[in-house]
Amino acid sequence: MPLVANSNLPAFAHLRQEGETVIPNDIALHQDIRELHIGLLNMMPDKALEATERQFLRLVGESNQIAQFYVHPFTIEELTRGPDARAHIARYYETFEDIKAAGLDALIITGANVTQPDLALEPFWQPLIAIIDWAYDNVTSTLCSCLATHAVLQFRHGKKRRRLKSKRWGVYSHYITDGRHPLIAGVNTRFDVPHSRFNEIGREQFESAGLLALVESAEAGVHIAVSEDGFRIVFFQGHPEYDTVSLLKEYKREVLRFASADVDEYPPFPVNYLTPMTQAILEEYGEEVKLARARAAPIPQMPEHLIVPYVDNTWHDTAEAVINNWIGKVYQTTNINRRKPFMEGVDPSDPLGVRASIAAVSSKFHQEARVLPRE
């Protein structure tokens, strides 16, 4: 779905430089194509704000090359921001009031930085509830990423996420648990997805809430699930939008936290992500960092130029396929008036006509647990 540069958001220019298809707004206006308007609620912290824009824009833009995609970024005012991020938001983002007035066909909600022991104590909690409630009544489908998934499960279904013994961090193999759902039609039965989180919602929590898990991992748990109607809320726990080097950048941040004595333990490697050779290089670098910290000496630069050429992306093509299915079903069921969620004749309680099969699969899972093969 070609992106339309409907604003001066710098992410559009960045994506053009990468070779992505971005249509100028004046050209898009002369194409006789029903465009889709998709909101991006970006709650990520300042340092990740623009990178997150690019990641989701790239994923949606590459998923389909026929219809036009208009992005409408917005955020939550209650989130603490620095001056640069506030200026970026003021210049390029819309307000939630503007979003509500114009309407959306679909909505993507990112994760957020968490500082409290309970999500209900976070400053974004009440505004996020208001946005998701509005979207459920007015938007065809909402895609929740990681933290947003945990928030929806807590306030809509009373299922609180659980703290993991250690950070789930790396690239994990996943399996489709019900290939009949249109969201994963034509998708590989086994594929990789990056994860990066300290908490999770377990499959039994999804199922006890009447939701269907579509994709999961023996090691990383559920990745994709859908709401009881089969489509109006799509839940991700992994990060298929990640760039090839996203986990490497996160590893570097953790190393710098150790170097500045913010944490006492040197970070482990993201699992299933680095080659033996690049791990050996980073192990040697780690010894240099530990020695520099002990001596209060300057921290050496990470040799990223020796690592990046050997980092593989094993998840993006499948992520495109899932997003293409999602966007396609939005296109097929949304109303031509984007202030209305569905076209005439679509049942809001079962937009894709899959609710009966969801109930059958859910019942089967309750009777006998699905055992996934180990990697």
C-alpha positions as CSV (number, residue, x, y, z in Angstrom):
1,M,0.0,0.0,0.0
2,P,1.9,3.1,-1.1
3,L,2.3,5.7,1.6
4,V,1.0,9.2,0.8
5,A,3.1,12.1,2.0
6,N,0.0,13.9,3.4
7,S,2.2,16.0,5.7
8,N,5.8,17.1,6.0
9,L,6.6,14.4,8.6
10,P,10.4,13.7,8.2
11,A,9.7,10.0,8.2
12,F,8.4,10.2,4.6
13,A,11.7,11.7,3.3
14,H,13.7,9.1,5.3
15,L,11.7,6.3,3.8
16,R,12.1,7.7,0.3
17,Q,15.9,7.7,0.8
18,E,15.6,4.0,1.7
19,G,13.9,3.3,-1.6
20,E,10.3,3.0,-0.3
21,T,7.4,4.1,-2.4
22,V,6.0,7.4,-1.1
23,I,3.4,9.3,-3.3
24,P,3.3,13.1,-3.2
25,N,0.0,14.3,-1.9
26,D,-0.8,16.3,-5.0
27,I,-0.4,13.2,-7.2
28,A,-2.5,11.0,-4.8
29,L,-5.3,13.5,-5.0
30,H,-5.7,12.9,-8.7
31,Q,-5.8,9.1,-8.4
32,D,-9.3,7.6,-8.4
33,I,-8.6,5.2,-5.5
34,R,-10.4,4.8,-2.2
35,E,-7.6,5.8,0.3
36,L,-7.3,4.3,3.8
37,H,-6.8,6.6,6.8
38,I,-4.9,4.9,9.6
39,G,-4.0,6.5,12.9
40,L,-0.7,5.9,14.6
41,L,-0.9,6.5,18.4
42,N,2.7,6.8,19.2
43,M,3.4,6.6,22.9
44,M,7.1,5.7,22.7
45,P,9.7,7.7,24.6
46,D,11.4,10.6,22.9
47,K,14.5,8.7,21.7
48,A,12.4,6.1,20.0
49,L,9.6,8.4,18.8
50,E,10.7,9.0,15.2
51,A,12.2,5.5,14.7
52,T,8.8,4.0,15.7
53,E,7.1,6.2,13.1
54,R,9.4,4.9,10.4
55,Q,9.1,1.3,11.5
56,F,5.3,1.1,11.3
57,L,5.1,3.3,8.2
58,R,7.5,1.1,6.4
59,L,5.7,-2.1,7.5
60,V,2.3,-0.9,6.3
61,G,3.7,0.8,3.2
62,E,5.5,-2.3,2.0
63,S,2.6,-4.7,2.7
64,N,0.5,-3.6,-0.3
65,Q,1.2,-1.6,-3.4
66,I,-2.4,-0.9,-4.6
67,A,-4.4,1.4,-2.4
68,Q,-3.3,4.7,-0.8
69,F,-2.3,4.9,2.8
70,Y,-2.7,8.2,4.8
71,V,-1.1,8.2,8.2
72,H,-2.3,10.3,11.0
73,P,0.2,10.3,13.9
74,F,-0.9,11.5,17.3
75,T,0.1,10.9,20.9
76,I,-1.1,11.4,24.5
77,E,-0.5,14.8,26.1
78,E,0.0,13.4,29.6
79,L,3.3,11.7,28.6
80,T,6.4,13.5,29.7
81,R,8.4,14.9,26.7
82,G,11.5,16.9,26.2
83,P,11.6,20.1,24.1
84,D,12.7,18.4,20.9
85,A,10.0,15.8,21.0
86,R,7.4,18.4,21.9
87,A,8.4,20.5,18.9
88,H,8.2,17.5,16.6
89,I,4.8,16.6,17.9
90,A,3.5,20.1,17.7
91,R,4.7,20.4,14.1
92,Y,3.8,17.0,12.6
93,Y,1.2,15.3,14.8
94,E,-2.6,15.7,15.0
95,T,-4.6,16.0,18.1
96,F,-7.0,13.3,19.3
97,E,-9.9,15.7,18.9
98,D,-8.9,16.2,15.2
99,I,-8.7,12.4,14.8
100,K,-12.2,11.9,16.3
101,A,-13.7,14.6,14.1
102,A,-12.3,13.3,10.8
103,G,-12.5,9.5,11.6
104,L,-10.2,6.6,10.9
105,D,-10.4,3.3,9.0
106,A,-7.8,1.6,11.3
107,L,-5.6,2.4,14.2
108,I,-2.2,1.2,15.3
109,I,-1.2,1.7,19.0
110,T,2.5,1.5,20.0
111,G,4.1,0.5,23.2
112,A,5.2,3.0,25.9
113,N,7.8,3.4,28.5
114,V,6.6,2.0,31.8
115,T,7.7,3.3,35.2
116,Q,5.0,2.1,37.6
117,P,4.4,-1.4,39.1
118,D,0.8,-1.3,37.8
119,L,-0.2,0.0,34.4
120,A,-3.2,1.7,35.9
121,L,-0.8,4.1,37.7
122,E,0.8,5.3,34.5
123,P,0.0,8.8,33.2
124,F,-1.2,7.4,29.9
125,W,-3.7,5.0,31.5
126,Q,-7.0,7.0,31.4
127,P,-6.3,8.7,28.1
128,L,-5.4,5.4,26.5
129,I,-8.7,3.8,27.8
130,A,-10.6,6.7,26.2
131,I,-8.9,6.3,22.9
132,I,-9.4,2.5,22.7
133,D,-13.0,2.8,23.8
134,W,-13.6,5.4,21.1
135,A,-11.8,3.3,18.5
136,Y,-13.8,0.2,19.3
137,D,-17.0,2.0,18.5
138,N,-15.8,4.1,15.6
139,V,-12.8,2.4,13.9
140,T,-12.9,-0.8,11.8
141,S,-9.9,-2.5,13.5
142,T,-7.2,-1.5,16.1
143,L,-3.8,-3.1,16.2
144,C,-2.2,-3.1,19.6
145,S,1.5,-3.5,20.0
146,C,3.0,-5.2,23.1
147,L,2.3,-2.7,26.0
148,A,-0.9,-1.6,24.4
149,T,-2.0,-5.3,24.3
150,H,-1.2,-5.6,28.0
151,A,-3.2,-2.5,28.8
152,V,-6.3,-3.6,26.9
153,L,-6.3,-7.0,28.5
154,Q,-6.2,-5.3,31.9
155,F,-8.9,-2.7,31.6
156,R,-11.3,-4.5,29.2
157,H,-10.9,-8.0,30.5
158,G,-9.4,-7.8,34.0
159,K,-6.3,-9.8,33.0
160,K,-3.1,-8.3,34.4
161,R,0.2,-9.1,32.8
162,R,2.7,-11.3,34.6
163,R,6.3,-10.5,35.4
164,L,8.8,-12.8,33.8
165,K,11.8,-14.2,35.6
166,S,14.1,-12.5,33.2
167,K,13.7,-10.3,30.1
168,R,12.3,-12.0,27.0
169,W,14.7,-10.6,24.5
170,G,15.6,-11.9,21.1
171,V,14.2,-13.5,18.0
172,Y,12.0,-16.5,18.5
173,S,10.4,-19.1,16.3
174,H,6.6,-19.1,16.2
175,Y,3.8,-21.4,15.0
176,I,0.3,-20.7,13.7
177,T,-2.3,-22.3,16.0
178,D,-5.3,-21.8,13.7
179,G,-4.6,-21.3,10.1
180,R,-8.2,-20.7,9.1
181,H,-8.3,-17.2,10.4
182,P,-8.1,-14.6,7.5
183,L,-5.5,-12.6,9.4
184,I,-2.9,-15.3,8.8
185,A,-4.1,-16.7,5.5
186,G,-1.2,-17.6,3.3
187,V,1.4,-17.0,6.1
188,N,4.2,-19.4,6.7
189,T,3.3,-21.9,9.4
190,R,6.5,-21.3,11.1
191,F,8.3,-17.9,11.3
192,D,10.4,-15.6,13.5
193,V,9.3,-12.6,15.5
194,P,11.5,-10.4,17.8
195,H,10.4,-9.9,21.4
196,S,11.6,-7.4,24.0
197,R,9.7,-7.4,27.3
198,F,9.7,-8.1,31.0
199,N,6.1,-9.1,31.2
200,E,3.5,-11.3,29.3
201,I,-0.1,-12.2,28.9
202,G,-0.3,-16.0,28.8
203,R,-2.4,-18.0,26.4
204,E,-4.7,-19.1,29.2
205,Q,-5.4,-15.4,30.0
206,F,-6.3,-14.7,26.4
207,E,-8.6,-17.7,26.2
208,S,-10.3,-17.1,29.5
209,A,-11.1,-13.6,28.2
210,G,-12.8,-15.2,25.2
211,L,-10.0,-14.2,22.8
212,L,-8.3,-16.4,20.3
213,A,-4.5,-16.9,20.1
214,L,-3.5,-17.2,16.4
215,V,0.3,-17.4,16.7
216,E,2.6,-18.4,19.5
217,S,6.0,-19.7,20.4
218,A,7.2,-22.5,22.7
219,E,9.7,-20.1,24.2
220,A,8.2,-16.7,23.8
221,G,4.4,-17.4,24.3
222,V,1.5,-15.8,22.4
223,H,2.4,-13.3,19.7
224,I,-0.9,-12.6,17.8
225,A,-4.4,-12.9,19.2
226,V,-7.8,-11.3,18.2
227,S,-10.8,-10.0,20.1
228,E,-13.9,-12.1,20.6
229,D,-15.4,-10.7,17.4
230,G,-12.4,-11.9,15.5
231,F,-11.1,-8.6,14.1
232,R,-11.9,-5.4,15.8
233,I,-8.9,-5.6,18.1
234,V,-5.7,-7.4,17.0
235,F,-3.1,-8.0,19.7
236,F,0.7,-8.3,19.2
237,Q,3.1,-9.2,22.0
238,G,6.1,-9.3,19.8
239,H,7.7,-6.6,17.6
240,P,7.4,-7.5,13.9
241,E,7.9,-3.8,13.1
242,Y,11.5,-3.9,14.4
243,D,14.3,-2.9,12.1
244,T,17.2,-5.4,11.5
245,V,19.4,-3.5,14.0
246,S,16.7,-2.6,16.6
247,L,17.8,-5.3,19.0
248,L,21.5,-4.4,18.5
249,K,20.7,-0.8,19.4
250,E,18.8,-1.9,22.4
251,Y,21.8,-4.1,23.5
252,K,24.0,-1.1,23.1
253,R,21.8,1.0,25.3
254,E,21.9,-1.7,28.0
255,V,25.7,-1.8,27.7
256,L,25.8,2.0,28.2
257,R,23.6,1.6,31.3
258,F,26.1,-0.8,32.7
259,A,29.0,1.4,31.8
260,S,27.4,4.4,33.7
261,A,26.6,2.2,36.7
262,D,22.9,2.4,36.3
263,V,22.8,-1.4,36.5
264,D,25.3,-3.8,38.0
265,E,24.9,-6.8,35.7
266,Y,26.4,-6.8,32.2
267,P,23.5,-7.5,29.7
268,P,23.1,-10.9,28.0
269,F,22.9,-11.2,24.3
270,P,19.5,-11.2,22.6
271,V,18.8,-14.8,21.9
272,N,18.9,-16.3,18.3
273,Y,20.0,-12.9,16.9
274,L,23.8,-12.8,16.7
275,T,26.2,-15.2,15.0
276,P,29.0,-17.0,17.0
277,M,31.5,-14.7,15.4
278,T,29.7,-11.5,16.3
279,Q,29.1,-12.7,19.8
280,A,32.8,-13.4,20.2
281,I,33.5,-9.8,19.1
282,L,31.0,-8.4,21.5
283,E,32.3,-10.6,24.4
284,E,35.8,-9.2,23.9
285,Y,34.2,-5.7,23.7
286,G,32.4,-6.5,27.0
287,E,35.6,-7.2,28.8
288,E,37.0,-3.8,27.7
289,V,33.8,-2.1,29.0
290,K,34.0,-3.8,32.3
291,L,37.7,-2.9,32.7
292,A,37.0,0.7,31.7
293,R,34.2,0.9,34.3
294,A,36.4,-0.5,37.0
295,R,39.1,2.0,36.3
296,A,36.6,4.9,35.8
297,A,38.1,5.3,32.3
298,P,36.4,6.4,29.1
299,I,34.1,3.7,27.6
300,P,35.3,2.3,24.3
301,Q,33.1,2.5,21.3
302,M,31.1,-0.6,20.4
303,P,32.4,-2.0,17.1
304,E,29.0,-1.9,15.3
305,H,30.7,-1.8,11.9
306,L,31.9,-5.4,12.6
307,I,28.4,-6.6,13.7
308,V,25.8,-5.0,11.5
309,P,26.8,-6.7,8.2
310,Y,26.2,-10.1,9.9
311,V,22.8,-9.4,11.5
312,D,20.0,-11.1,9.5
313,N,16.3,-10.1,9.4
314,T,14.2,-13.2,9.5
315,W,10.9,-11.7,10.4
316,H,10.0,-8.8,8.1
317,D,8.5,-10.7,5.1
318,T,6.0,-12.6,7.3
319,A,5.2,-9.3,9.2
320,E,4.3,-7.8,5.8
321,A,2.1,-10.7,5.0
322,V,0.1,-10.4,8.3
323,I,-0.2,-6.6,7.9
324,N,-1.3,-7.0,4.3
325,N,-4.1,-9.4,5.4
326,W,-5.1,-7.0,8.2
327,I,-5.2,-4.0,5.8
328,G,-7.0,-6.0,3.2
329,K,-9.8,-7.0,5.6
330,V,-10.1,-3.4,6.8
331,Y,-10.4,-2.3,3.2
332,Q,-13.1,-4.9,2.5
333,T,-15.2,-4.1,5.6
334,T,-14.8,-0.4,6.3
335,N,-17.4,2.2,5.4
336,I,-16.6,4.7,2.7
337,N,-17.4,7.3,5.3
338,R,-14.4,7.0,7.7
339,R,-16.4,8.3,10.6
340,K,-18.3,5.0,10.4
341,P,-16.6,1.7,11.2
342,F,-18.3,-0.7,8.8
343,M,-20.0,-0.8,5.5
344,E,-23.7,-1.7,5.3
345,G,-24.3,-5.4,5.9
346,V,-21.2,-6.1,8.0
347,D,-22.0,-7.5,11.4
348,P,-19.9,-5.5,14.0
349,S,-20.0,-8.5,16.3
350,D,-18.5,-10.8,13.6
351,P,-17.0,-8.6,10.8
352,L,-15.2,-11.4,9.1
353,G,-17.7,-14.1,9.6
354,V,-15.3,-16.2,11.8
355,R,-16.9,-16.0,15.2
356,A,-18.3,-19.5,15.1
357,S,-15.0,-21.0,14.3
358,I,-13.3,-18.9,17.0
359,A,-15.7,-20.4,19.6
360,A,-15.0,-23.9,18.3
361,V,-11.3,-23.5,18.4
362,S,-11.4,-21.9,21.9
363,S,-13.5,-24.8,23.1
364,K,-11.0,-27.3,21.7
365,F,-8.1,-25.5,23.4
366,H,-9.9,-25.6,26.7
367,Q,-10.3,-29.3,26.4
368,E,-6.8,-30.2,25.4
369,A,-3.7,-28.0,25.5
370,R,-1.8,-27.4,22.3
371,V,1.8,-28.7,22.6
372,L,4.1,-26.8,20.3
373,P,7.4,-28.4,19.1
374,R,10.5,-27.1,20.7
375,E,13.2,-25.4,18.6
